[in-house]
């Protein structure tokens, strides 16, 4: 079964939520308890990398059934793009 753009973006929603939660208050995120700032930054970076990869999905030719997320309307992926920026900014600040 071929995934749609919406389904692929939905798979990245946990990354968006985690990045935004850490940015708001890392100490309140259970995944951050007991971690150093460097470990938290690594966690954020892994999620930024995952979202960045999803945002690059595009078919290579007409027979490729990869969802065209790269070419999708910006409104469909705006929260994902914003989370990448938030995560990148968070790491730079911490």
N, C-alpha and C positions, 0 to 999 in steps of 0.2 A: 504494500500500500504506500502510495506517495503522500508525503506530508505536505500540507499547505503552508503558505507563509505564516498564517496566523498560528498554526500548530507549532511551527518551529520557534516563533517568537514566544509562545506560551511556555516552551521548555526553558527559556531563559529568564522567566519571571522570578524564580527563586534567587537568581544572581542579582537581579535588580533590587529585590527586597532586602537581601543581605547587605549589599553595598550601601543602600540608603539608610538602613538601620545602623550600620557601623558609623556612617558619617554623622548621623544624628546623635548617637551616644553609644560608643563602643563598649563601655562598661555594662550596658544593659543587655548586650547581645550574648546569649549563653555560649556561643561558639568562641567568644573572646575571653571568657573568664579564665584567668591563670596564664594567659598568653602575654608575651612581651609585645611591645609595639612593632618590632620587626616581624614577628609572627603574624600579627594582625595585618600588617602591610602585605605580607605574602598571601594571606587569605584573600584580601581585597584584589591583589594583582591576578590571582588565579581566576577570580570571577570576572574581572575586567577582560582578561584574555579570552575567556569562554564567550562572553558577549561579543567581543570584537570579531571572533571567528564566525559566530552566527550571523552577524551583520554583513559579512562578506559572501555568504552563500549566494551562488548564482549558477545557472546552467551554463555549461561550456558550449553546447550546441542545441539544435532543435530536438534531438532525441534524448537529451539529458533531462531527467525528471526532478532535478534539484530545484527546490523552491527559489524563486528570484527575490531574495530578501534585499540584496544590494540595490536592485532596481525598484523595490516596492515604494509606495508613497511614504513620505517622511512621517506622516501622521500615524501610520501603523507601527513604526519603530521608534517613535520619539522618546518613550520612557527608557528604552534600551540604550539609545544614543546618549541620553542625559545621564544614565547610570555610569556609562563608561567615562564620561567627563567628570562626574562626581567622584568616582573611584580614583581616577588619575590625579585629581586635585587633592583628594584625601591623602594619598601616598606622598605627594610632593610636600604637603603641609606637616606630615608626621614622620 
